[in-house]
């Protein structure tokens, strides 16, 4: 096969992969998840990045604007980018309700359509971590940030609640594409440090938790994930028509939620650990 043909084949495979990712996050109701389970993460990231009025800010894999909208509320000039523009409608509604304006741009975290050094702050709140190729994503976060600018991320940790949720779903989920990195690796300090290397300085990480108390018991929380969260929906769809596997997934999912419940049987809550990362582009 010629080099040109190989390149075209790789491009087609990547395009198909990104189309699958877009469809995954467009399924369910991610804006509800962002608002009902993790609303505090966006403002926390904005504070950690030290965003101020007039800063040029890019939110990568912004979803419905969980971090982008709080950045706009402090007076920053914000661009919210995401591979899944189906999420922008909810984001625009929320922004309008809060009286702020920002730009919404369809964009792949691994190939951002912005010039080098375009932004004072580049951030991502449990978003860019789901792009399949971690090094390509890190390279882009660095490229579009100006020298001396700030890069900040919130990433789920491998050993936390969400990391264990993905581990529980893994035996039932579609196989990952060749070369894809597991998303929760972004919650490992050593992995993050290796991705950014000597191109950044002042890299700091801090483990924190967000409390999820939207559902009163593990069974209803399981149904919440099945109804609203794209990766969970994908796992159940992948096993459609196989009642035994659906039953096993239901059982294992409920066991996870019961184990991680930090409340009681009727007043449940879960604490999800994340890694808060900030650094300066050199």
C-alpha positions, 0 to 999 in steps of 0.5 A, a space after each residue: 500500500 502506498 504512503 498516500 493510501 495509508 495516510 488516507 486510511 488513517 484519516 478515515 479511521 480517525 474521522 470515524 472514531 471522532 464521529 463515534 465520540 461525538 455520538 456518544 457524548 450527544 446521547 443521554 443528557 450530559 448538560 444535566 450531569 454537569 449541572 446536577 452532579 459536578 456544577 462546582 467543578 467549573 468555578 473551582 477550575 476558574 479560581 485555580 487558573 486565576 482567571 480575571 476580566 479581560 483574559 482570553 480563555 479557551 475551554 477545551 471539550 467544554 460540553 455545555 460550559 461548566 467551566 466556560 460560563 463561570 469564566 465569562 462571569 468574571 469578565 474573561 473573553 471566552 471560547 468554548 470548544 467541543 467535538 460535540 456541538 449538540 451540547 452547545 444549545 444547553 450551554 447557550 441557554 445557561 449563558 443567556 440566563 446568567 447574562 454572559 456571552 461567549 463564543 462556541 466552536 466545534 473543535 477536536 481537542 487533538 487538532 484545535 482550530 486556533 493559532 499558536 499562543 492565542 489564549 492566556 488561559 487554556 483549561 478543561 474540566 473533565 473533558 479533554 481527558 476523554 480524547 483518545 490520544 493523550 499526547 496529541 491532546 497535551 500538545 494542543 493545549 500547550 500550542 494554543 496557550 501563549 508563553 507565560 499563560 496558564 493551563 488548567 485541568 480537572 481530571 477524574 482519578 483512576 482510583 476514585 469513584 469515577 475511575 472505578 465506575 469506568 473499570 466496572 463498565 470496561 468488561 461490558 463496553 465496546 473495545 477501545 480503538 488501537 492506540 487509545 489511552 484510558 481517560 482516567 490516566 489523566 488523573 495520575 500526576 506522573 502521567 500528566 507530568 510526562 505528557 507536558 514535560 519540560 514545556 511547562 513550569 510550576 506544574 502543581 496537582 491537588 487531589 480533591 473530591 466533589 460530592 454527588 447527592 442527586 439520588 437518594 439510593 444506589 438503585 436510582 443512581 444507577 438508573 440516572 447514569 443509564 439515562 443520562 451519561 453517554 459512556 454508560 448508555 454506550 455500554 448498555 447499547 453494546 450489550 443490547 439483545 444479551 439479557 444475561 450480560 445486561 443483567 450482569 452489568 446491572 448487578 455489577 453497577 449496583 454493587 459499585 454504587 452500593 460499595 461507594 455510597 458514603 451515606 445510608 440506604 435512603 440518604 445516599 451520596 458519593 464522593 468522586 475524587 479528581 486531580 486539579 492540575 495547573 501549570 505555566 506554559 514556558 
